[in-house]
Amino acid sequence: MDRYMRSAPYNMLHICVDVASEGHIAGRVYNPTIKENIVFRDVNELFLKADQLFDRNGNPMPSSLKRSFTPRDETRPHYYQRHPAQVCEYHDLLVQQGKVITLDLVVLTRHLSSWQGYLFYEDQTYEFKEVLEIVKIINKLLNL
């Protein structure tokens, strides 16, 4: 995980799960490119808000643009940025802990309208090729 903290901390999400029951999770997400945490009430909101964060950062870039009938000013991803501006170091975010579980997620790419990367929990590393795999891994870790 240290390798990613040094090379691409803006692609990382520090996920603090505060509530977990019967397939439902809620909590907070931290990223070094934002000052305030992102609060999520369910897994869908977690992925939606994180995707919006990556769009704002311009990294990792989506492989396809989202279509919409509404004005695209807010939702259009920024152009690629190799190093988006950071407001803190990723190490500073690690002090935040979830009441139930704390995970670190590295999104390397966003191909085929999904995410690819690694999920870290304690000393374990899980590779994922799509968002559904992340949900399965989290459910397994929470025994849901």
PyMOL commands that place a pseudoatom at each C-alpha (Angstrom):
pseudoatom trace, name=CA, resn=MET, resi=1, chain=A, elem=C, hetatm=0, pos=[0.000, 0.000, 0.000]
pseudoatom trace, name=CA, resn=ASP, resi=2, chain=A, elem=C, hetatm=0, pos=[2.906, 2.347, 0.701]
pseudoatom trace, name=CA, resn=ARG, resi=3, chain=A, elem=C, hetatm=0, pos=[3.847, 2.189, -2.976]
pseudoatom trace, name=CA, resn=TYR, resi=4, chain=A, elem=C, hetatm=0, pos=[0.471, 3.691, -3.950]
pseudoatom trace, name=CA, resn=MET, resi=5, chain=A, elem=C, hetatm=0, pos=[0.600, 6.320, -1.195]
pseudoatom trace, name=CA, resn=ARG, resi=6, chain=A, elem=C, hetatm=0, pos=[3.820, 7.630, -2.657]
pseudoatom trace, name=CA, resn=SER, resi=7, chain=A, elem=C, hetatm=0, pos=[2.894, 7.423, -6.339]
pseudoatom trace, name=CA, resn=ALA, resi=8, chain=A, elem=C, hetatm=0, pos=[-0.857, 8.107, -6.595]
pseudoatom trace, name=CA, resn=PRO, resi=9, chain=A, elem=C, hetatm=0, pos=[-2.502, 9.056, -3.291]
pseudoatom trace, name=CA, resn=TYR, resi=10, chain=A, elem=C, hetatm=0, pos=[-5.280, 10.963, -5.097]
pseudoatom trace, name=CA, resn=ASN, resi=11, chain=A, elem=C, hetatm=0, pos=[-6.542, 7.620, -6.486]
pseudoatom trace, name=CA, resn=MET, resi=12, chain=A, elem=C, hetatm=0, pos=[-6.913, 6.230, -2.973]
pseudoatom trace, name=CA, resn=LEU, resi=13, chain=A, elem=C, hetatm=0, pos=[-10.001, 6.226, -0.780]
pseudoatom trace, name=CA, resn=HIS, resi=14, chain=A, elem=C, hetatm=0, pos=[-9.740, 5.760, 2.982]
pseudoatom trace, name=CA, resn=ILE, resi=15, chain=A, elem=C, hetatm=0, pos=[-13.133, 4.233, 3.821]
pseudoatom trace, name=CA, resn=CYS, resi=16, chain=A, elem=C, hetatm=0, pos=[-14.377, 4.293, 7.417]
pseudoatom trace, name=CA, resn=VAL, resi=17, chain=A, elem=C, hetatm=0, pos=[-17.457, 2.095, 7.824]
pseudoatom trace, name=CA, resn=ASP, resi=18, chain=A, elem=C, hetatm=0, pos=[-19.444, 3.159, 10.895]
pseudoatom trace, name=CA, resn=VAL, resi=19, chain=A, elem=C, hetatm=0, pos=[-22.608, 1.083, 10.354]
pseudoatom trace, name=CA, resn=ALA, resi=20, chain=A, elem=C, hetatm=0, pos=[-22.917, -2.409, 8.878]
pseudoatom trace, name=CA, resn=SER, resi=21, chain=A, elem=C, hetatm=0, pos=[-25.982, -4.613, 9.022]
pseudoatom trace, name=CA, resn=GLU, resi=22, chain=A, elem=C, hetatm=0, pos=[-27.718, -7.035, 6.657]
pseudoatom trace, name=CA, resn=GLY, resi=23, chain=A, elem=C, hetatm=0, pos=[-25.902, -5.934, 3.507]
pseudoatom trace, name=CA, resn=HIS, resi=24, chain=A, elem=C, hetatm=0, pos=[-26.132, -2.228, 4.399]
pseudoatom trace, name=CA, resn=ILE, resi=25, chain=A, elem=C, hetatm=0, pos=[-23.071, -0.091, 5.145]
pseudoatom trace, name=CA, resn=ALA, resi=26, chain=A, elem=C, hetatm=0, pos=[-22.689, 3.608, 5.957]
pseudoatom trace, name=CA, resn=GLY, resi=27, chain=A, elem=C, hetatm=0, pos=[-19.757, 5.783, 6.940]
pseudoatom trace, name=CA, resn=ARG, resi=28, chain=A, elem=C, hetatm=0, pos=[-17.166, 8.274, 5.716]
pseudoatom trace, name=CA, resn=VAL, resi=29, chain=A, elem=C, hetatm=0, pos=[-14.615, 8.459, 2.903]
pseudoatom trace, name=CA, resn=TYR, resi=30, chain=A, elem=C, hetatm=0, pos=[-11.392, 10.463, 2.972]
pseudoatom trace, name=CA, resn=ASN, resi=31, chain=A, elem=C, hetatm=0, pos=[-9.122, 11.483, 0.092]
pseudoatom trace, name=CA, resn=PRO, resi=32, chain=A, elem=C, hetatm=0, pos=[-6.113, 13.837, 0.125]
pseudoatom trace, name=CA, resn=THR, resi=33, chain=A, elem=C, hetatm=0, pos=[-7.628, 16.079, -2.580]
pseudoatom trace, name=CA, resn=ILE, resi=34, chain=A, elem=C, hetatm=0, pos=[-10.615, 17.153, -0.432]
pseudoatom trace, name=CA, resn=LYS, resi=35, chain=A, elem=C, hetatm=0, pos=[-10.779, 19.049, 2.872]
pseudoatom trace, name=CA, resn=GLU, resi=36, chain=A, elem=C, hetatm=0, pos=[-13.972, 17.502, 4.222]
pseudoatom trace, name=CA, resn=ASN, resi=37, chain=A, elem=C, hetatm=0, pos=[-14.875, 13.839, 4.364]
pseudoatom trace, name=CA, resn=ILE, resi=38, chain=A, elem=C, hetatm=0, pos=[-17.567, 12.368, 2.129]
pseudoatom trace, name=CA, resn=VAL, resi=39, chain=A, elem=C, hetatm=0, pos=[-20.468, 10.864, 4.060]
pseudoatom trace, name=CA, resn=PHE, resi=40, chain=A, elem=C, hetatm=0, pos=[-22.271, 7.906, 2.488]
pseudoatom trace, name=CA, resn=ARG, resi=41, chain=A, elem=C, hetatm=0, pos=[-25.498, 6.197, 3.619]
pseudoatom trace, name=CA, resn=ASP, resi=42, chain=A, elem=C, hetatm=0, pos=[-25.172, 3.081, 1.480]
pseudoatom trace, name=CA, resn=VAL, resi=43, chain=A, elem=C, hetatm=0, pos=[-22.751, 1.384, -0.883]
pseudoatom trace, name=CA, resn=ASN, resi=44, chain=A, elem=C, hetatm=0, pos=[-24.394, 2.925, -3.962]
pseudoatom trace, name=CA, resn=GLU, resi=45, chain=A, elem=C, hetatm=0, pos=[-23.848, 6.426, -2.620]
pseudoatom trace, name=CA, resn=LEU, resi=46, chain=A, elem=C, hetatm=0, pos=[-20.250, 5.528, -1.773]
pseudoatom trace, name=CA, resn=PHE, resi=47, chain=A, elem=C, hetatm=0, pos=[-19.479, 4.584, -5.376]
pseudoatom trace, name=CA, resn=LEU, resi=48, chain=A, elem=C, hetatm=0, pos=[-21.446, 7.478, -6.878]
pseudoatom trace, name=CA, resn=LYS, resi=49, chain=A, elem=C, hetatm=0, pos=[-19.746, 10.138, -4.739]
pseudoatom trace, name=CA, resn=ALA, resi=50, chain=A, elem=C, hetatm=0, pos=[-16.300, 8.589, -5.194]
pseudoatom trace, name=CA, resn=ASP, resi=51, chain=A, elem=C, hetatm=0, pos=[-16.824, 8.509, -8.966]
pseudoatom trace, name=CA, resn=GLN, resi=52, chain=A, elem=C, hetatm=0, pos=[-17.747, 12.211, -8.863]
pseudoatom trace, name=CA, resn=LEU, resi=53, chain=A, elem=C, hetatm=0, pos=[-14.569, 12.888, -6.874]
pseudoatom trace, name=CA, resn=PHE, resi=54, chain=A, elem=C, hetatm=0, pos=[-12.450, 11.125, -9.491]
pseudoatom trace, name=CA, resn=ASP, resi=55, chain=A, elem=C, hetatm=0, pos=[-14.240, 13.094, -12.238]
pseudoatom trace, name=CA, resn=ARG, resi=56, chain=A, elem=C, hetatm=0, pos=[-13.413, 16.377, -10.450]
pseudoatom trace, name=CA, resn=ASN, resi=57, chain=A, elem=C, hetatm=0, pos=[-9.798, 15.309, -9.933]
pseudoatom trace, name=CA, resn=GLY, resi=58, chain=A, elem=C, hetatm=0, pos=[-9.392, 14.205, -13.548]
pseudoatom trace, name=CA, resn=ASN, resi=59, chain=A, elem=C, hetatm=0, pos=[-7.614, 11.066, -12.382]
pseudoatom trace, name=CA, resn=PRO, resi=60, chain=A, elem=C, hetatm=0, pos=[-8.142, 8.179, -12.917]
pseudoatom trace, name=CA, resn=MET, resi=61, chain=A, elem=C, hetatm=0, pos=[-9.904, 9.133, -16.111]
pseudoatom trace, name=CA, resn=PRO, resi=62, chain=A, elem=C, hetatm=0, pos=[-13.106, 7.321, -17.074]
pseudoatom trace, name=CA, resn=SER, resi=63, chain=A, elem=C, hetatm=0, pos=[-12.954, 5.221, -20.223]
pseudoatom trace, name=CA, resn=SER, resi=64, chain=A, elem=C, hetatm=0, pos=[-16.306, 6.622, -21.349]
pseudoatom trace, name=CA, resn=LEU, resi=65, chain=A, elem=C, hetatm=0, pos=[-18.175, 9.846, -20.723]
pseudoatom trace, name=CA, resn=LYS, resi=66, chain=A, elem=C, hetatm=0, pos=[-21.491, 9.751, -18.938]
pseudoatom trace, name=CA, resn=ARG, resi=67, chain=A, elem=C, hetatm=0, pos=[-24.511, 10.791, -20.981]
pseudoatom trace, name=CA, resn=SER, resi=68, chain=A, elem=C, hetatm=0, pos=[-27.111, 13.133, -19.558]
pseudoatom trace, name=CA, resn=PHE, resi=69, chain=A, elem=C, hetatm=0, pos=[-30.032, 15.297, -20.600]
pseudoatom trace, name=CA, resn=THR, resi=70, chain=A, elem=C, hetatm=0, pos=[-29.026, 17.922, -18.048]
pseudoatom trace, name=CA, resn=PRO, resi=71, chain=A, elem=C, hetatm=0, pos=[-26.269, 20.522, -18.508]
pseudoatom trace, name=CA, resn=ARG, resi=72, chain=A, elem=C, hetatm=0, pos=[-22.870, 18.842, -18.292]
pseudoatom trace, name=CA, resn=ASP, resi=73, chain=A, elem=C, hetatm=0, pos=[-20.917, 21.654, -16.614]
pseudoatom trace, name=CA, resn=GLU, resi=74, chain=A, elem=C, hetatm=0, pos=[-20.906, 19.977, -13.176]
pseudoatom trace, name=CA, resn=THR, resi=75, chain=A, elem=C, hetatm=0, pos=[-20.692, 16.334, -14.236]
pseudoatom trace, name=CA, resn=ARG, resi=76, chain=A, elem=C, hetatm=0, pos=[-18.142, 16.424, -17.049]
pseudoatom trace, name=CA, resn=PRO, resi=77, chain=A, elem=C, hetatm=0, pos=[-14.758, 15.106, -15.930]
pseudoatom trace, name=CA, resn=HIS, resi=78, chain=A, elem=C, hetatm=0, pos=[-11.830, 17.451, -15.944]
pseudoatom trace, name=CA, resn=TYR, resi=79, chain=A, elem=C, hetatm=0, pos=[-9.050, 16.799, -18.368]
pseudoatom trace, name=CA, resn=TYR, resi=80, chain=A, elem=C, hetatm=0, pos=[-6.455, 14.325, -17.229]
pseudoatom trace, name=CA, resn=GLN, resi=81, chain=A, elem=C, hetatm=0, pos=[-4.260, 15.589, -14.413]
pseudoatom trace, name=CA, resn=ARG, resi=82, chain=A, elem=C, hetatm=0, pos=[-1.165, 13.611, -13.595]
pseudoatom trace, name=CA, resn=HIS, resi=83, chain=A, elem=C, hetatm=0, pos=[-1.012, 15.016, -10.044]
pseudoatom trace, name=CA, resn=PRO, resi=84, chain=A, elem=C, hetatm=0, pos=[-4.234, 16.700, -8.866]
pseudoatom trace, name=CA, resn=ALA, resi=85, chain=A, elem=C, hetatm=0, pos=[-3.775, 19.285, -6.103]
pseudoatom trace, name=CA, resn=GLN, resi=86, chain=A, elem=C, hetatm=0, pos=[-3.674, 17.773, -2.618]
pseudoatom trace, name=CA, resn=VAL, resi=87, chain=A, elem=C, hetatm=0, pos=[-4.825, 19.475, 0.590]
pseudoatom trace, name=CA, resn=CYS, resi=88, chain=A, elem=C, hetatm=0, pos=[-3.118, 16.930, 2.873]
pseudoatom trace, name=CA, resn=GLU, resi=89, chain=A, elem=C, hetatm=0, pos=[-0.961, 13.825, 2.803]
pseudoatom trace, name=CA, resn=TYR, resi=90, chain=A, elem=C, hetatm=0, pos=[-2.569, 10.396, 2.661]
pseudoatom trace, name=CA, resn=HIS, resi=91, chain=A, elem=C, hetatm=0, pos=[-0.706, 9.386, 5.838]
pseudoatom trace, name=CA, resn=ASP, resi=92, chain=A, elem=C, hetatm=0, pos=[-2.601, 12.150, 7.680]
pseudoatom trace, name=CA, resn=LEU, resi=93, chain=A, elem=C, hetatm=0, pos=[-5.924, 10.485, 6.801]
pseudoatom trace, name=CA, resn=LEU, resi=94, chain=A, elem=C, hetatm=0, pos=[-4.949, 7.129, 8.295]
pseudoatom trace, name=CA, resn=VAL, resi=95, chain=A, elem=C, hetatm=0, pos=[-5.736, 8.365, 11.819]
pseudoatom trace, name=CA, resn=GLN, resi=96, chain=A, elem=C, hetatm=0, pos=[-9.432, 8.269, 10.881]
pseudoatom trace, name=CA, resn=GLN, resi=97, chain=A, elem=C, hetatm=0, pos=[-10.958, 4.923, 11.810]
pseudoatom trace, name=CA, resn=GLY, resi=98, chain=A, elem=C, hetatm=0, pos=[-14.391, 3.414, 11.211]
pseudoatom trace, name=CA, resn=LYS, resi=99, chain=A, elem=C, hetatm=0, pos=[-16.489, 2.108, 14.107]
pseudoatom trace, name=CA, resn=VAL, resi=100, chain=A, elem=C, hetatm=0, pos=[-16.931, -1.226, 12.292]
pseudoatom trace, name=CA, resn=ILE, resi=101, chain=A, elem=C, hetatm=0, pos=[-14.070, -1.512, 9.773]
pseudoatom trace, name=CA, resn=THR, resi=102, chain=A, elem=C, hetatm=0, pos=[-11.533, 0.669, 7.960]
pseudoatom trace, name=CA, resn=LEU, resi=103, chain=A, elem=C, hetatm=0, pos=[-10.467, -0.051, 4.372]
pseudoatom trace, name=CA, resn=ASP, resi=104, chain=A, elem=C, hetatm=0, pos=[-8.152, 1.537, 1.842]
pseudoatom trace, name=CA, resn=LEU, resi=105, chain=A, elem=C, hetatm=0, pos=[-9.129, 1.386, -1.799]
pseudoatom trace, name=CA, resn=VAL, resi=106, chain=A, elem=C, hetatm=0, pos=[-6.815, 2.157, -4.729]
pseudoatom trace, name=CA, resn=VAL, resi=107, chain=A, elem=C, hetatm=0, pos=[-8.543, 2.778, -8.052]
pseudoatom trace, name=CA, resn=LEU, resi=108, chain=A, elem=C, hetatm=0, pos=[-5.931, 2.397, -10.784]
pseudoatom trace, name=CA, resn=THR, resi=109, chain=A, elem=C, hetatm=0, pos=[-8.227, 2.617, -13.810]
pseudoatom trace, name=CA, resn=ARG, resi=110, chain=A, elem=C, hetatm=0, pos=[-11.876, 3.134, -14.701]
pseudoatom trace, name=CA, resn=HIS, resi=111, chain=A, elem=C, hetatm=0, pos=[-12.370, 0.960, -17.783]
pseudoatom trace, name=CA, resn=LEU, resi=112, chain=A, elem=C, hetatm=0, pos=[-15.689, -0.370, -19.102]
pseudoatom trace, name=CA, resn=SER, resi=113, chain=A, elem=C, hetatm=0, pos=[-17.616, 1.997, -16.802]
pseudoatom trace, name=CA, resn=SER, resi=114, chain=A, elem=C, hetatm=0, pos=[-16.248, 0.229, -13.721]
pseudoatom trace, name=CA, resn=TRP, resi=115, chain=A, elem=C, hetatm=0, pos=[-13.216, 0.376, -11.431]
pseudoatom trace, name=CA, resn=GLN, resi=116, chain=A, elem=C, hetatm=0, pos=[-10.059, -1.720, -11.351]
pseudoatom trace, name=CA, resn=GLY, resi=117, chain=A, elem=C, hetatm=0, pos=[-7.512, -1.717, -8.536]
pseudoatom trace, name=CA, resn=TYR, resi=118, chain=A, elem=C, hetatm=0, pos=[-6.788, -2.989, -5.027]
pseudoatom trace, name=CA, resn=LEU, resi=119, chain=A, elem=C, hetatm=0, pos=[-8.523, -3.041, -1.668]
pseudoatom trace, name=CA, resn=PHE, resi=120, chain=A, elem=C, hetatm=0, pos=[-6.385, -3.159, 1.482]
pseudoatom trace, name=CA, resn=TYR, resi=121, chain=A, elem=C, hetatm=0, pos=[-7.585, -4.366, 4.871]
pseudoatom trace, name=CA, resn=GLU, resi=122, chain=A, elem=C, hetatm=0, pos=[-5.019, -4.690, 7.643]
pseudoatom trace, name=CA, resn=ASP, resi=123, chain=A, elem=C, hetatm=0, pos=[-2.303, -6.902, 6.108]
pseudoatom trace, name=CA, resn=GLN, resi=124, chain=A, elem=C, hetatm=0, pos=[-4.500, -8.327, 3.331]
pseudoatom trace, name=CA, resn=THR, resi=125, chain=A, elem=C, hetatm=0, pos=[-4.613, -7.175, -0.298]
pseudoatom trace, name=CA, resn=TYR, resi=126, chain=A, elem=C, hetatm=0, pos=[-7.510, -7.904, -2.645]
pseudoatom trace, name=CA, resn=GLU, resi=127, chain=A, elem=C, hetatm=0, pos=[-7.480, -7.200, -6.381]
pseudoatom trace, name=CA, resn=PHE, resi=128, chain=A, elem=C, hetatm=0, pos=[-10.733, -6.209, -8.090]
pseudoatom trace, name=CA, resn=LYS, resi=129, chain=A, elem=C, hetatm=0, pos=[-11.705, -5.797, -11.738]
pseudoatom trace, name=CA, resn=GLU, resi=130, chain=A, elem=C, hetatm=0, pos=[-15.180, -4.308, -11.228]
pseudoatom trace, name=CA, resn=VAL, resi=131, chain=A, elem=C, hetatm=0, pos=[-17.250, -2.545, -8.585]
pseudoatom trace, name=CA, resn=LEU, resi=132, chain=A, elem=C, hetatm=0, pos=[-19.318, -5.634, -7.813]
pseudoatom trace, name=CA, resn=GLU, resi=133, chain=A, elem=C, hetatm=0, pos=[-16.161, -7.426, -6.685]
pseudoatom trace, name=CA, resn=ILE, resi=134, chain=A, elem=C, hetatm=0, pos=[-15.520, -4.600, -4.182]
pseudoatom trace, name=CA, resn=VAL, resi=135, chain=A, elem=C, hetatm=0, pos=[-19.002, -5.101, -2.731]
pseudoatom trace, name=CA, resn=LYS, resi=136, chain=A, elem=C, hetatm=0, pos=[-18.406, -8.854, -2.446]
pseudoatom trace, name=CA, resn=ILE, resi=137, chain=A, elem=C, hetatm=0, pos=[-15.054, -8.340, -0.713]
pseudoatom trace, name=CA, resn=ILE, resi=138, chain=A, elem=C, hetatm=0, pos=[-16.516, -5.829, 1.768]
pseudoatom trace, name=CA, resn=ASN, resi=139, chain=A, elem=C, hetatm=0, pos=[-19.460, -8.151, 2.523]
pseudoatom trace, name=CA, resn=LYS, resi=140, chain=A, elem=C, hetatm=0, pos=[-17.037, -11.029, 3.069]
pseudoatom trace, name=CA, resn=LEU, resi=141, chain=A, elem=C, hetatm=0, pos=[-14.889, -8.946, 5.434]
pseudoatom trace, name=CA, resn=LEU, resi=142, chain=A, elem=C, hetatm=0, pos=[-17.995, -7.874, 7.366]
pseudoatom trace, name=CA, resn=ASN, resi=143, chain=A, elem=C, hetatm=0, pos=[-19.478, -11.389, 7.340]
pseudoatom trace, name=CA, resn=LEU, resi=144, chain=A, elem=C, hetatm=0, pos=[-22.719, -10.063, 5.819]
for i in range(1, 144): cmd.bond("trace and resi %d" % i, "trace and resi %d" % (i + 1))
show_as sticks, trace
zoom trace
